[in-house]
Each structure stands twice: as structure tokens, then as C-alpha cells.
Amino acid sequence: MIPIYKKNERDLIDNYRPVSILSCFSKIYEKFLLDEIKPFINSFLSKHISAYRENYSTNHVMIKLTESWRNALDNDKIVGAVLMDLSKAFDCIPHDLLVAKLHRYGFSENSCTFFYSYLKRRQQSVKINDACSTFQFLVSGVPQGSILGPILFNIFLNDLIPIFKKTDIYNFADDNTLSAISVNREEILNILSEESKLAVNWFKENMMIVNPDKFQSMILDKKDKNNESLELDICGYKIRTSESVKLLGIDIDNKLNFDNHVSNLCKRASMQLNAIYRLSQFMGRKELGIMINSFVYANFNYCPLIWHFCSCQSSNKIEQIQKRCLKLLLNDNVSDYKDLLQVSCKPTMAIKRLRVLAIEIFKTLNDLNPSFMKEIFSFKNYSKLHPNNIAVKHHHTAKYGDKSLNTLGPKVWNSLPEIIKAESSYKHFKEYIETWMGPTCNCYICNN
């Protein structure tokens, strides 16, 4: 095992993640085994378990969460959320309990015996530089770095999902977020406290370590102008609500404008671009393009649909970053942004995000996305003239209703040519979208 630095102080051992170094033969065998048992596992695994699964990603979990919150705010409701933190989740799973759960889900006795031998009496040594510790037996946990480890972790967490009756749970690996919706703040606080206690008790009963000191909480109420901080009582721990939380690498504020998140993206991208500027005299155009794509643009490729509805000012900051990139790439400090885009045959950053949205809709329509993505869009269409259109939903507010993927998605999809909407090949659809320059409509929604 090699400890990989995670975050914070490098001198503290708790800030390192243990990753098992396994043999190539082991991983080949594990991959073959996973392919064999995956259909059976998917038959009982909850659709809310989103990590380490084909067609699932953080993007989908975050879309589901933010769209649910926007819909609630659009209907004059209040949203509350608790983000729970687990310590060393992969390392705490008790082997006996995991095997018992496998048997409960229908694995045969021989299969359970196999997994028991896979997990039990595994020995591990820690290597730092050229020094190795003595080997010790692992008494719990699934090996991080293995092929089977993540799916076994999913199975272990699967019976957590049904215990919540009054909240929605958004899960990705060891990140679990409980969300409650109501018209009353006190009711939300009571629900979150009650359901969070259920979660904490479940984790304790399953021998996992919860870290309430790192729990985050937030209340979203469009009528609250003062951003009043409230307090939740979770098993004796006092958790105060804040104006923003960080989930899966994204800063979410209680107004869902994501300006702080976009500002941080632009700062990081700008610093990287400045470094590339200093090195540009030693690189050709091809190398510059690779560096810009790998570093600068990569900042805006992670979950772009989540923060797409940021303010115009934030959106313009992103476009200014691309303008600087194109000036460097084309060695042109005179032309305006429109000319730079035309010469480079590139779309605006906003159009890039609309391309991502069109692809996500295609994948949802063709069952290439998690099934819960069909809750985001309404696929009922009664137009004989445009049989491949999807219904545009009407909302109450511009800030949370019109500025939602639930509204923008159908407008983007319906603007595509009929022959493209009828395409069944993902490869062909993606090839077209990569040349698509956005809807012809000039309304605010399509331009932002």
C-alpha cells in the first residue's frame, strides 16, 4: 500500500489516502468477475447509488439535486439540506457484515465464501520511498485501488437508501446529502434532524465512522433576505446552516447563482493561463493548444450544467478567459472576440455548455443515462409536425423556473433539426453536436 496525499497538512498521517498496489493478474480476474456479476447487482442496487456505475456520474447527481431545489423554490417552497461526512469509509467496512449482506441480496453460499476469502486475511505493508513496514492483517475495509472494492462498497450502502421517508438522499460514494422540502422552516429543521439521526445511527450500527464536526447544512428560501443562520440538533451535535456548502467539488450557494464557484474557476484558469503565457515562447501552436485544453479549459468541463445559470457577469468572465486563450493561440492581440471565434472555428463557452446539455438529453432519451434523469425532462409530445420534440414545461418564476434545465433543455432540444433528433446513433449525434453553433432563437434563455 502507498499513502497518497489528500489535503491539508502533509505532516499528519490522517491526511493521506491508502491505495492498495495490486498485481495486474488480480485486476484482470476482478474485471472478469465484475462483468459476470454486474447484471445481477444492478437488479437490486438502488437507482440513488450513483458512484462506480456505468452511465452514472457526479454530473447526474448534481443535476438531480439542483433541479429538485429549483423546482421547489419556483413553487414557493423552502429547501433544507444536510451534507454528511464519513471518515475513512472504505477502510471501515466490516468483512463479516458485508458478506452477510451479499447473502441477503441473493449471492449463493459459494459466492459468499469466495468474497469472504477475497476480503479476509489480506495482508498489507506501507511503502514510503524505499522503506517498507512489516505486513499486517487487514481487519476491515475493501482494498482501495481494486476493481471489486467500489462495487462492494455500493452493495454495503444499498440498504441505507430506503430508511429515509421524509427526505431525498443524493449519494455519490461516501458523500450523502439529505434534502427536505416544505413551506415551513421549523418543519424542515425537524425533518432534517430526525432523518439525520436515522443516518447517523445506521452508520454506527454498520460500524462506519461519522464526523458530525464536518457536517454542512444550508437552507434555501427565496423570501429570506437576511440569510439567517439556523441550528440543527443531530444526535447532540449542533450544526449551523451556512450561506454556501461544497459538494462534490462544487460551491453551492443558497441562491443557486454559483457566482462564487465560477469566480474561483476563473481565478484558477487565469493563473494557469498566465503560466502558459510565460512558457509560450518555448512552444509551438500545437503544444499551446494542448496546454490550454489540458489546463485552462479543463476547469470549465466539470459539471458545467450545474453552474450554467450563473449571472451574466460571471458568464462574461468565462468568455474573457477564452478570449485570452484565443489571442495567445492565434498570436492576435488586435481582433475582437467574434473574429477570434470565427478564425479558430470555436463556439462561445455558453454554446459549449448547450452542446453538453443536448448530449445529456440524447443520452436520457436513449436510456444511456441514469433512469432518474427522465424526471428532469418531460418526454410527452403531442405534435404531429415535430414528433421528436419534448414538452416545454411552464414555471412560475424567471429566477428558478425559467433558469432551469427543465425549461432550457426542451428549448435547446426542440431547436435541433428533425433528422438529428431522430438519430439513434450516439456517435453520429455527437459528431453533429460538435459542429452545432447553438439555437437560432435570440431570447435570454438561449443566449445565457
C-alpha positions as CSV (number, residue, x, y, z in Angstrom):
1,M,0.0,0.0,0.0
2,I,1.2,3.5,-0.8
3,P,-0.2,6.5,1.1
4,I,-1.4,9.2,-1.3
5,Y,-1.6,12.8,-0.1
6,K,-5.2,14.0,0.1
7,K,-5.4,17.5,1.6
8,N,-4.3,19.9,4.4
9,E,-1.1,19.4,6.4
10,R,1.3,16.9,4.9
11,D,2.8,16.1,8.3
12,L,-0.4,14.4,9.6
13,I,-1.0,10.8,8.7
14,D,-4.8,11.3,8.6
15,N,-4.4,13.5,5.5
16,Y,-3.2,10.6,3.4
17,R,-5.4,8.1,1.5
18,P,-4.2,4.4,1.5
19,V,-4.2,3.0,-2.1
20,S,-3.5,-0.7,-2.5
21,I,-1.0,-1.7,-5.1
22,L,-2.4,-4.9,-6.5
23,S,-1.0,-7.3,-9.1
24,C,-2.1,-6.9,-12.8
25,F,-3.3,-10.5,-12.8
26,S,-5.6,-9.7,-9.8
27,K,-7.2,-6.8,-11.6
28,I,-7.8,-8.8,-14.7
29,Y,-9.5,-11.5,-12.7
30,E,-11.5,-9.0,-10.8
31,K,-12.6,-7.2,-14.0
32,F,-13.8,-10.5,-15.5
33,L,-15.7,-11.3,-12.3
34,L,-17.3,-7.9,-12.1
35,D,-18.6,-8.2,-15.7
36,E,-20.2,-11.5,-14.8
37,I,-22.0,-10.3,-11.6
38,K,-22.8,-6.7,-12.7
39,P,-26.2,-7.5,-14.3
40,F,-27.3,-9.3,-11.0
41,I,-26.0,-6.4,-8.9
42,N,-27.8,-3.8,-11.0
43,S,-31.1,-5.8,-10.5
44,F,-31.2,-4.8,-6.8
45,L,-28.9,-1.8,-6.5
46,S,-30.9,1.4,-5.8
47,K,-31.0,4.0,-8.6
48,H,-29.9,6.5,-6.0
49,I,-26.5,4.8,-5.6
50,S,-24.6,6.8,-8.2
51,A,-20.8,6.1,-7.9
52,Y,-18.8,3.5,-9.7
53,R,-21.6,2.6,-12.1
54,E,-21.9,2.6,-15.9
55,N,-23.6,5.8,-17.2
56,Y,-23.6,7.4,-13.8
57,S,-21.5,10.5,-12.8
58,T,-21.3,13.3,-10.4
59,N,-22.8,15.5,-13.1
60,H,-26.1,13.5,-13.0
61,V,-26.3,13.5,-9.2
62,M,-25.8,17.3,-9.1
63,I,-28.3,17.9,-11.9
64,K,-30.9,15.9,-10.0
65,L,-30.2,17.8,-6.8
66,T,-30.1,21.4,-8.2
67,E,-33.2,20.8,-10.4
68,S,-35.1,19.5,-7.5
69,W,-34.2,22.6,-5.5
70,R,-35.0,25.0,-8.3
71,N,-38.4,23.3,-8.8
72,A,-39.2,23.7,-5.0
73,L,-38.1,27.3,-4.9
74,D,-40.1,28.0,-8.1
75,N,-43.2,26.7,-6.2
76,D,-42.6,29.0,-3.2
77,K,-41.3,26.2,-1.0
78,I,-38.3,26.1,1.3
79,V,-35.4,23.7,0.9
80,G,-33.1,22.4,3.6
81,A,-30.1,20.1,3.2
82,V,-27.5,18.3,5.4
83,L,-24.3,17.1,3.9
84,M,-22.9,14.2,5.9
85,D,-19.2,13.4,6.2
86,L,-17.7,10.0,6.8
87,S,-14.2,9.3,7.9
88,K,-12.2,6.5,6.0
89,A,-15.4,5.0,4.7
90,F,-13.7,2.4,2.5
91,D,-11.5,1.2,5.4
92,C,-14.2,0.8,8.0
93,I,-16.5,-1.8,6.3
94,P,-16.6,-4.9,8.4
95,H,-16.0,-8.0,6.3
96,D,-18.5,-10.3,8.1
97,L,-21.3,-7.8,7.8
98,L,-20.5,-7.2,4.1
99,V,-20.6,-10.9,3.3
100,A,-23.9,-11.3,5.3
101,K,-25.4,-8.5,3.1
102,L,-24.2,-10.3,0.0
103,H,-26.0,-13.4,1.1
104,R,-29.1,-11.4,1.9
105,Y,-29.2,-9.9,-1.6
106,G,-29.1,-13.4,-3.1
107,F,-25.5,-14.4,-3.6
108,S,-25.0,-18.1,-3.3
109,E,-23.1,-19.7,-0.4
110,N,-20.2,-20.5,-2.7
111,S,-20.1,-16.9,-3.9
112,C,-20.1,-15.6,-0.3
113,T,-17.3,-18.0,0.5
114,F,-15.3,-16.6,-2.4
115,F,-15.8,-13.0,-1.3
116,Y,-15.0,-13.9,2.3
117,S,-11.7,-15.3,1.2
118,Y,-11.1,-12.3,-1.1
119,L,-11.6,-9.9,1.9
120,K,-10.3,-11.9,4.9
121,R,-6.7,-12.4,5.9
122,R,-5.4,-9.9,3.4
123,Q,-2.0,-8.6,4.4
124,Q,-0.8,-5.1,3.8
125,S,2.5,-3.2,4.1
126,V,3.1,0.5,3.8
127,K,5.8,1.7,1.4
128,I,7.2,5.2,1.6
129,N,10.1,5.9,-0.8
130,D,12.3,2.8,-0.4
131,A,11.2,1.9,3.1
132,C,8.5,-0.7,3.8
133,S,6.7,-1.5,7.1
134,T,6.1,-5.1,8.3
135,F,3.0,-6.8,6.9
136,Q,-0.2,-6.6,9.0
137,F,-3.6,-8.3,8.6
138,L,-6.5,-6.1,7.5
139,V,-9.4,-6.5,9.9
140,S,-11.9,-4.4,7.9
141,G,-12.4,-2.4,4.7
142,V,-12.3,-3.1,1.0
143,P,-9.0,-2.6,-0.9
144,Q,-8.8,0.9,-2.4
145,G,-7.4,0.6,-5.9
146,S,-9.1,-2.7,-6.6
147,I,-11.8,-3.4,-9.2
148,L,-14.3,-5.1,-6.9
149,G,-13.8,-2.7,-3.9
150,P,-16.1,0.1,-5.2
151,I,-19.0,-2.1,-6.2
152,L,-18.8,-4.0,-2.8
153,F,-18.9,-0.6,-1.1
154,N,-22.1,0.3,-3.1
155,I,-23.7,-3.0,-2.0
156,F,-22.8,-2.3,1.6
157,L,-24.5,1.2,1.4
158,N,-27.5,0.0,-0.5
159,D,-29.8,-0.7,2.5
160,L,-29.1,2.9,3.7
161,I,-31.3,4.4,1.0
162,P,-34.8,3.0,2.0
163,I,-34.6,4.2,5.6
164,F,-35.4,7.8,4.6
165,K,-39.2,8.5,4.4
166,K,-39.3,12.3,4.6
167,T,-36.2,13.4,2.8
168,D,-34.5,12.7,-0.5
169,I,-31.0,11.3,-0.5
170,Y,-28.3,12.1,-3.0
171,N,-25.5,9.7,-2.8
172,F,-22.1,9.5,-4.6
173,A,-19.6,7.1,-2.9
174,D,-19.2,8.3,0.7
175,D,-20.9,11.6,0.1
176,N,-24.5,11.6,1.3
177,T,-26.8,14.6,1.2
178,L,-30.3,14.7,2.7
179,S,-32.7,17.2,1.3
180,A,-36.1,18.2,2.8
181,I,-38.7,20.4,1.1
182,S,-41.6,22.2,2.9
183,V,-43.3,25.5,3.3
184,N,-42.2,25.9,6.9
185,R,-38.7,26.3,8.2
186,E,-39.4,24.7,11.6
187,E,-40.7,21.6,9.9
188,I,-37.6,21.4,7.7
189,L,-35.3,21.6,10.7
190,N,-37.3,18.9,12.5
191,I,-37.3,16.6,9.4
192,L,-33.6,17.1,8.8
193,S,-32.7,16.5,12.5
194,E,-34.9,13.4,12.6
195,E,-33.7,11.9,9.3
196,S,-30.1,12.7,10.0
197,K,-30.3,10.8,13.3
198,L,-31.5,7.8,11.3
199,A,-28.5,8.1,9.1
200,V,-26.0,8.6,12.0
201,N,-27.5,5.6,13.8
202,W,-27.3,3.5,10.6
203,F,-23.6,4.3,10.1
204,K,-22.9,3.5,13.7
205,E,-24.7,0.2,13.6
206,N,-22.8,-0.7,10.4
207,M,-19.5,0.2,12.1
208,M,-18.8,3.3,10.0
209,I,-17.3,6.5,11.4
210,V,-19.4,9.6,11.1
211,N,-17.8,13.0,11.5
212,P,-20.6,15.5,12.6
213,D,-18.0,18.2,13.1
214,K,-17.6,18.3,9.3
215,F,-21.3,18.1,8.5
216,Q,-22.6,21.0,6.4
217,S,-26.1,22.4,6.3
218,M,-27.9,25.0,4.2
219,I,-31.4,26.5,4.0
220,L,-32.7,27.8,0.6
221,D,-35.5,30.3,1.0
222,K,-36.1,32.9,-1.7
223,K,-38.1,35.1,0.7
224,D,-35.2,35.2,3.2
225,K,-33.3,38.4,2.5
226,N,-31.1,38.3,5.7
227,N,-29.6,34.8,5.2
228,E,-30.4,34.0,8.9
229,S,-28.3,31.1,10.3
230,L,-30.3,28.3,12.0
231,E,-29.3,25.4,14.1
232,L,-29.9,21.7,13.8
233,D,-29.6,19.2,16.6
234,I,-28.2,15.9,15.2
235,C,-27.6,13.3,18.0
236,G,-26.4,16.1,20.3
237,Y,-24.2,17.9,17.8
238,K,-25.2,21.4,16.9
239,I,-25.0,22.0,13.2
240,R,-25.5,25.6,11.9
241,T,-26.7,26.4,8.5
242,S,-24.5,28.4,6.2
243,E,-24.9,30.5,3.1
244,S,-23.0,28.1,0.9
245,V,-21.7,24.5,1.0
246,K,-19.3,22.5,-1.0
247,L,-20.5,19.2,-2.5
248,L,-18.5,17.0,-4.9
249,G,-16.2,19.9,-5.7
250,I,-18.8,22.5,-6.4
251,D,-19.6,25.5,-4.3
252,I,-23.4,25.7,-3.9
253,D,-24.8,29.0,-2.5
254,N,-28.3,29.4,-1.1
255,K,-29.5,31.5,-4.1
256,L,-28.2,29.0,-6.6
257,N,-26.4,31.7,-8.6
258,F,-23.0,29.9,-8.4
259,D,-21.1,33.2,-8.8
260,N,-18.6,32.3,-6.2
261,H,-17.9,28.9,-7.8
262,V,-17.5,30.5,-11.2
263,S,-15.2,33.2,-9.8
264,N,-13.0,30.5,-8.3
265,L,-12.9,28.7,-11.6
266,C,-11.9,31.8,-13.4
267,K,-9.2,32.7,-10.9
268,R,-7.6,29.2,-11.2
269,A,-7.9,29.3,-15.0
270,S,-6.4,32.8,-15.2
271,M,-3.4,31.7,-13.1
272,Q,-2.8,28.7,-15.3
273,L,-3.1,30.8,-18.4
274,N,-0.6,33.3,-17.1
275,A,1.8,30.5,-16.6
276,I,1.2,29.3,-20.1
277,Y,1.9,32.8,-21.4
278,R,5.3,32.8,-19.7
279,L,6.1,29.5,-21.4
280,S,4.6,30.2,-24.8
281,Q,7.8,31.4,-26.3
282,F,9.2,27.9,-26.0
283,M,6.1,26.1,-27.5
284,G,4.6,25.9,-31.0
285,R,0.9,26.4,-31.7
286,K,0.1,22.7,-31.4
287,E,1.8,22.5,-27.9
288,L,0.0,25.7,-26.9
289,G,-3.4,24.2,-27.9
290,I,-2.7,21.0,-25.8
291,M,-1.7,23.0,-22.8
292,I,-4.7,25.3,-23.0
293,N,-7.1,22.4,-23.4
294,S,-5.5,20.3,-20.7
295,F,-5.3,23.1,-18.1
296,V,-7.4,26.1,-18.8
297,Y,-10.5,24.6,-20.5
298,A,-10.4,21.7,-18.1
299,N,-11.6,24.0,-15.3
300,F,-14.9,24.6,-17.1
301,N,-15.5,21.0,-18.2
302,Y,-16.5,19.6,-14.8
303,C,-20.3,19.7,-14.3
304,P,-20.8,22.7,-16.5
305,L,-24.6,22.3,-16.5
306,I,-24.8,22.9,-12.7
307,W,-23.5,26.4,-12.9
308,H,-24.7,27.3,-16.4
309,F,-27.3,29.7,-14.9
310,C,-24.7,31.9,-13.2
311,S,-25.1,35.7,-13.7
312,C,-24.3,37.4,-16.9
313,Q,-21.2,39.0,-15.3
314,S,-19.9,35.6,-14.3
315,S,-20.6,34.2,-17.7
316,N,-18.7,37.1,-19.3
317,K,-15.7,36.3,-17.1
318,I,-15.6,32.8,-18.6
319,E,-15.8,34.2,-22.1
320,Q,-13.0,36.6,-21.3
321,I,-10.8,33.7,-20.3
322,Q,-11.5,32.0,-23.7
323,K,-10.8,35.3,-25.5
324,R,-7.3,35.5,-23.9
325,C,-6.7,31.8,-24.8
326,L,-7.6,32.5,-28.5
327,K,-5.4,35.6,-28.6
328,L,-2.4,33.6,-27.3
329,L,-3.2,30.6,-29.6
330,L,-3.6,32.7,-32.7
331,N,-1.0,35.3,-31.7
332,D,-3.6,38.0,-32.4
333,N,-3.9,40.9,-30.0
334,V,-6.0,43.1,-32.3
335,S,-9.1,41.2,-33.4
336,D,-12.3,41.2,-31.3
337,Y,-13.8,38.2,-29.7
338,K,-16.3,37.5,-32.5
339,D,-13.5,37.4,-35.1
340,L,-11.3,35.3,-32.9
341,L,-14.1,32.7,-32.6
342,Q,-14.7,32.7,-36.4
343,V,-11.0,32.3,-37.3
344,S,-10.5,29.5,-34.8
345,C,-13.9,27.8,-35.6
346,K,-14.7,27.7,-31.9
347,P,-18.1,28.3,-30.2
348,T,-18.6,30.5,-27.2
349,M,-18.2,28.9,-23.8
350,A,-22.0,29.2,-23.4
351,I,-22.6,27.3,-26.6
352,K,-20.3,24.6,-25.4
353,R,-22.5,24.1,-22.4
354,L,-25.6,23.9,-24.5
355,R,-23.8,21.2,-26.5
356,V,-23.3,19.3,-23.3
357,L,-27.0,19.7,-22.5
358,A,-28.1,18.4,-25.9
359,I,-25.9,15.4,-25.5
360,E,-27.3,14.7,-22.0
361,I,-30.9,14.9,-23.4
362,F,-30.0,12.5,-26.2
363,K,-28.5,10.0,-23.7
364,T,-31.5,10.3,-21.4
365,L,-33.9,9.7,-24.3
366,N,-31.9,6.6,-25.4
367,D,-31.5,5.1,-21.9
368,L,-27.8,5.9,-21.7
369,N,-28.2,7.9,-18.5
370,P,-29.5,7.0,-15.0
371,S,-33.2,6.4,-15.0
372,F,-33.8,9.4,-12.6
373,M,-32.7,11.7,-15.4
374,K,-36.1,11.1,-17.0
375,E,-37.6,13.0,-14.1
376,I,-35.8,16.2,-15.3
377,F,-37.4,16.3,-18.7
378,S,-41.0,15.6,-19.8
379,F,-40.9,13.4,-22.9
380,K,-44.6,13.6,-23.7
381,N,-45.2,15.4,-27.0
382,Y,-48.4,15.7,-29.0
383,S,-47.1,17.5,-32.1
384,K,-47.5,15.5,-35.3
385,L,-45.4,18.1,-37.2
386,H,-42.5,17.6,-34.8
387,P,-42.8,14.1,-33.4
388,N,-39.3,14.1,-31.8
389,N,-39.9,17.3,-29.8
390,I,-40.2,17.2,-26.0
391,A,-42.6,19.2,-24.0
392,V,-41.6,22.6,-22.6
393,K,-42.7,23.0,-19.0
394,H,-44.1,26.3,-17.8
395,H,-42.9,27.7,-14.5
396,H,-43.8,30.5,-12.1
397,T,-40.6,32.4,-11.7
398,A,-37.8,33.5,-14.0
399,K,-35.0,33.1,-11.5
400,Y,-35.7,29.5,-10.5
401,G,-38.2,28.2,-13.1
402,D,-37.1,29.6,-16.4
403,K,-33.4,29.3,-15.3
404,S,-33.6,25.6,-15.0
405,L,-32.5,22.7,-17.2
406,N,-36.1,21.5,-17.0
407,T,-37.0,24.6,-19.1
408,L,-33.9,25.2,-21.1
409,G,-33.4,21.6,-22.1
410,P,-36.5,21.2,-24.2
411,K,-35.9,24.6,-25.9
412,V,-32.4,23.5,-26.9
413,W,-33.5,20.0,-28.0
414,N,-36.5,21.3,-30.0
415,S,-34.3,23.8,-31.9
416,L,-32.3,20.9,-33.4
417,P,-33.1,19.7,-36.9
418,E,-35.7,16.9,-37.0
419,I,-33.3,14.5,-38.6
420,I,-30.8,14.9,-35.8
421,K,-33.4,14.5,-33.1
422,A,-34.5,11.2,-34.7
423,E,-30.9,10.0,-34.8
424,S,-30.4,6.7,-32.8
425,S,-26.6,6.5,-33.0
426,Y,-24.8,8.3,-30.2
427,K,-21.6,8.6,-32.3
428,H,-23.4,10.3,-35.1
429,F,-25.4,12.6,-32.8
430,K,-22.2,13.7,-31.1
431,E,-20.4,14.3,-34.4
432,Y,-23.2,16.7,-35.3
433,I,-23.4,18.4,-32.0
434,E,-19.7,19.1,-32.1
435,T,-20.4,21.4,-35.1
436,W,-23.6,22.8,-33.9
437,M,-23.4,26.6,-33.1
438,G,-26.4,26.9,-30.9
439,P,-30.1,27.7,-31.3
440,T,-31.2,30.4,-33.6
441,C,-33.5,31.9,-31.0
442,N,-32.2,35.2,-29.6
443,C,-34.2,35.1,-26.3
444,Y,-32.5,35.5,-22.9
445,I,-32.6,31.8,-22.1
446,C,-30.9,30.7,-25.3
447,N,-28.2,33.4,-25.1
448,N,-27.4,32.7,-21.4
